[in-house]
Amino acid sequence: MDDLGSSGWEERYREAEERCRGLSMQIERFQQQAGRVRELLTSKLQDMESHISAWRGRAEQADEQVKELEDKLEIARNELRSARDQIDLLEQCCRDKDNTMVDLERRLLEESQQHGRVVNGFESKMAKIKDWVASKLQGVCAGVGLLVLYCNVIVMCLCVGVWCVCSWRAN
């Protein structure tokens, strides 16, 4: 044991001390690297948290926009339903008016035909009345002609009678 003596132990002790110092330096470098990694991770974590916060804000804005668009879509759907109802109502009104127009055209045709029959009957009666009036006028004219003739005869007779009376008185 003495062979190893104190110089063997000392040497081993120095080697161990050197290894310890080397290990200490490695530990110190490792701790420095760990500190830098910690700082880098902290910085990255803070960046990630700020990005997450910004993304949350954007997500909330997007949710609000989606809600607004859904509300607008619901309003548009209601307006579309209302417009379709109005279109249906207008189409029904048009069908009703078309039916009314067809009915009025049919009634107009019937009344026109009835009017034509009335006009034909009226024209027929007017022709008969015209013929009757013409025949009566001819009779009246013949009667007037006879009456004029009779008047002339009477006037002549009166003239002759007055002459006769005058002549008779003169005699």
C-alpha positions in Angstrom: 0.0 0.0 0.0 2.9 2.2 0.5 3.9 1.5 -3.0 1.1 3.4 -4.2 2.1 5.6 -1.5 1.1 9.0 -1.1 2.1 10.0 -4.6 -0.4 7.5 -6.2 -3.1 8.9 -4.1 -2.2 12.4 -4.8 -2.1 11.8 -8.4 -5.4 10.1 -8.3 -6.8 12.8 -6.2 -5.6 15.4 -8.7 -7.0 13.5 -11.6 -10.3 13.2 -9.7 -10.1 16.9 -8.9 -9.5 17.7 -12.6 -12.3 15.5 -13.6 -14.5 17.2 -11.0 -13.5 20.6 -12.3 -14.1 19.5 -15.9 -17.4 18.1 -14.8 -18.2 21.3 -12.9 -17.3 23.3 -16.0 -19.5 21.1 -18.1 -22.3 21.4 -15.5 -21.8 25.2 -15.6 -22.0 25.3 -19.4 -25.0 23.0 -19.3 -26.6 25.3 -16.7 -25.8 28.3 -18.9 -27.2 26.5 -21.9 -30.2 25.5 -19.9 -30.7 29.1 -18.8 -30.5 30.3 -22.4 -32.9 27.5 -23.4 -35.2 28.6 -20.5 -35.0 32.2 -21.7 -35.6 31.2 -25.3 -38.5 29.0 -24.2 -39.9 31.8 -22.0 -39.6 34.2 -24.9 -41.2 31.7 -27.3 -44.0 31.0 -24.8 -44.7 34.7 -24.4 -44.8 35.1 -28.2 -47.1 32.1 -28.4 -49.3 33.5 -25.7 -49.5 36.9 -27.5 -50.3 35.1 -30.7 -52.9 33.0 -29.0 -54.4 36.1 -27.5 -54.5 37.8 -30.9 -56.0 34.7 -32.5 -58.6 34.5 -29.8 -59.5 38.1 -30.6 -59.7 37.3 -34.3 -61.7 34.2 -33.5 -64.2 36.3 -31.4 -64.4 38.8 -34.3 -65.0 36.0 -36.7 -67.6 34.5 -34.4 -69.4 37.9 -34.3 -69.2 38.2 -38.1 -70.5 34.7 -38.5 -73.4 35.6 -36.1 -74.1 38.8 -38.0 -74.0 36.9 -41.3 -76.3 34.2 -39.9 -78.7 37.0 -38.7 -78.6 38.6 -42.2 -79.1 35.2 -43.8 -82.2 34.6 -41.6 -83.5 38.1 -42.5 -82.9 37.4 -46.2 -84.7 34.0 -45.9 -87.6 35.7 -44.2 -87.7 38.4 -46.9 -87.5 35.6 -49.6 -90.4 33.8 -48.0 -92.4 37.1 -47.8 -91.5 37.8 -51.5 -92.6 34.3 -52.5 -95.9 34.8 -50.6 -96.4 38.1 -52.4 -95.6 36.4 -55.7 -98.1 33.7 -54.9 -100.7 36.3 -54.0 -100.0 38.3 -57.1 -100.2 35.1 -59.3 -103.6 34.3 -57.6 -104.8 37.8 -58.3 -103.7 37.5 -61.9 -105.5 34.2 -62.3 -108.6 35.7 -60.7 -108.4 38.7 -63.1 -107.8 36.4 -66.0 -110.9 34.4 -65.0 -112.8 37.7 -64.6 -111.7 38.9 -68.0 -112.7 35.6 -69.6 -116.1 35.8 -67.9 -116.5 39.5 -68.9 -115.5 38.6 -72.5 -118.1 35.8 -72.5 -120.8 38.1 -71.1 -119.8 40.8 -73.6 -120.1 38.3 -76.4 -123.5 37.2 -75.1 -124.7 40.8 -74.7 -123.4 41.7 -78.1 -125.3 38.7 -79.6 -128.4 39.7 -77.6 -127.9 43.3 -78.7 -127.6 42.1 -82.3 -130.8 40.2 -82.0 -132.5 43.3 -80.4 -131.1 45.5 -83.1 -132.3 43.1 -85.8 -135.7 42.9 -84.2 -135.8 46.7 -83.8 -134.7 47.2 -87.5 -137.4 44.7 -88.6 -140.0 46.6 -86.6 -138.8 49.9 -87.9 -139.0 48.6 -91.5 -142.6 47.4 -90.8 -143.4 50.8 -89.2 -141.8 52.6 -92.1 -143.8 50.5 -94.6 -147.0 51.1 -92.6 -146.3 54.8 -92.4 -145.6 54.9 -96.1 -148.8 53.1 -96.9 -150.7 55.4 -94.6 -149.0 58.4 -96.2 -149.9 57.2 -99.6 -153.5 56.7 -98.4 -153.4 60.1 -96.9 -151.8 61.6 -99.9 -154.5 59.9 -102.1 -157.1 61.2 -99.6 -155.6 64.7 -99.8 -155.6 64.5 -103.6 -159.3 63.5 -103.5 -159.9 66.1 -100.9 -158.2 68.7 -103.1 -160.2 67.4 -106.0 -163.4 67.6 -103.9 -162.4 71.1 -102.8 -161.8 72.2 -106.4 -165.2 70.7 -107.4 -166.8 72.5 -104.5 -165.1 75.7 -105.3 -166.2 75.3 -108.9 -169.7 74.5 -107.8 -169.7 77.5 -105.6 -168.4 79.6 -108.3 -171.0 78.3 -110.7 -173.7 78.6 -108.1 -172.6 82.2 -107.3 -172.6 82.9 -111.0 -176.0 81.3 -111.5 -177.3 83.2 -108.5 -175.8 86.4 -109.8 -177.1 85.7 -113.3 -180.5 84.9 -112.0 -180.6 88.0 -110.0 -179.4 90.0 -112.9 -182.3 88.7 -114.9 
